[in-house]
Structures are given as C-alpha cells and as structure tokens.
Amino acid sequence: MKVRAEILVRGFVQGVGYRRFAQKRAFELDLCGYVRNEDDGAVRVEVEGERTAVETYVERLRAGPSFSRVTELELRWMDYSGRYTQFDITF
C-alpha cells in the first residue's frame, strides 16, 4: 500500500549533510518526494512510496548521518498523492 508522510526533523541537522543523506536513503528505498532546510534549523521531508519502505526510511532519518544529532522527529501520515516522480533537494 502506497502512502505519503510529512516529516520534520529537529536537532543538529543543518550543515552536516543531512539533506544529501535523506536523498540517498530515499533513492535506495525507491521513494519520491523532497527534503529541504527550514528557517528555524529543522529539516522538512515529504516522501511517498510503499508503507514498509517509508517506515524504514523514517528509522534511517532518526539515525541520520554520522555528524548529525536528531533530537526530535515529527511524523504525519497522509494519503498517497502520486505527484512526485523523483526525490529532490529543494531550497
């Protein structure tokens, strides 16, 4: 079953390769969507794909790359939209 999730990651997640990490993990799991930095220091991710892949992806985002430190991860499940064809880093 395909789903969409909106994820907000807080902690030491900007300037440490977190967006590239998020994009690479999405590619590995065949997920589509985007990742971007927020003005408040958080990273926002919207992702679509098979639910089990998205669940695995969320756990990988909780761990983050080696130089990051995730202190909070907010997750909101939504209906699949099919509007994404790839996974982008946006600004």
C-alpha distance (Angstrom), angle and dihedral (degrees) to the residues before:
residue distance angle dihedral
M1 . . .
K2 3.81 . .
V3 3.78 120.2 .
R4 3.78 141.8 171.6
A5 3.79 125.4 -132.9
E6 3.76 133.1 -169.6
I7 3.80 112.6 -151.6
L8 3.79 129.8 -172.0
V9 3.80 115.4 -167.2
R10 3.81 121.8 -164.8
G11 3.76 132.4 -173.7
F12 3.79 130.6 60.7
V13 3.81 93.4 -19.2
Q14 3.80 106.2 127.5
G15 3.79 123.2 81.0
V16 3.81 92.9 16.9
G17 3.82 102.1 89.2
Y18 3.79 94.7 -94.6
R19 3.83 96.0 138.6
R20 3.81 92.4 50.2
F21 3.82 89.0 46.5
A22 3.82 90.2 51.2
Q23 3.80 91.7 48.9
K24 3.81 93.9 48.3
R25 3.82 92.5 49.2
A26 3.83 89.9 48.8
F27 3.82 90.7 52.7
E28 3.81 90.5 49.9
L29 3.82 90.8 53.8
D30 3.84 95.9 41.3
L31 3.81 92.9 -115.9
C32 3.81 128.5 151.6
G33 3.80 131.8 -150.6
Y34 3.79 136.4 73.8
V35 3.79 145.5 -78.3
R36 3.80 126.2 -151.1
N37 3.79 141.4 167.1
E38 3.79 117.3 -109.6
D39 3.81 123.8 -142.4
D40 3.82 91.2 -116.0
G41 3.83 93.0 61.0
A42 3.81 96.4 -97.5
V43 3.81 127.0 118.9
R44 3.82 119.7 -129.3
V45 3.79 122.3 -153.4
E46 3.78 129.7 -175.8
V47 3.76 113.0 -172.1
E48 3.80 137.9 175.0
G49 3.77 133.1 -167.8
E50 3.78 143.5 86.7
R51 3.80 110.9 -15.2
T52 3.81 95.0 -124.2
A53 3.82 90.2 51.9
V54 3.81 91.6 48.5
E55 3.81 90.5 49.5
T56 3.83 90.0 51.9
Y57 3.81 89.3 46.8
V58 3.81 92.3 53.4
E59 3.81 90.5 53.6
R60 3.79 90.6 50.8
L61 3.81 90.0 50.0
R62 3.82 89.2 52.4
A63 3.80 89.0 57.3
G64 3.83 95.0 41.9
P65 3.79 126.4 -179.8
S66 3.79 119.3 -43.3
F67 3.82 97.0 -95.5
S68 3.81 95.2 48.3
R69 3.77 130.2 85.5
V70 3.79 117.3 -156.2
T71 3.80 112.2 -157.0
E72 3.81 99.0 169.2
L73 3.79 137.1 15.6
E74 3.80 121.3 -171.6
L75 3.79 116.3 -163.0
R76 3.79 128.1 -168.3
W77 3.81 120.8 -178.0
M78 3.82 117.5 -145.4
D79 3.78 139.1 173.1
Y80 3.78 116.6 -78.5
S81 3.83 111.6 -100.9
G82 3.81 104.2 -178.9
R83 3.79 91.1 -143.4
Y84 3.80 96.3 125.4
T85 3.81 123.7 77.7
Q86 3.82 98.4 177.1
F87 3.79 140.9 5.3
D88 3.81 115.0 -95.5
I89 3.76 138.8 -174.7
T90 3.81 104.2 -132.4
F91 3.77 132.7 -170.5
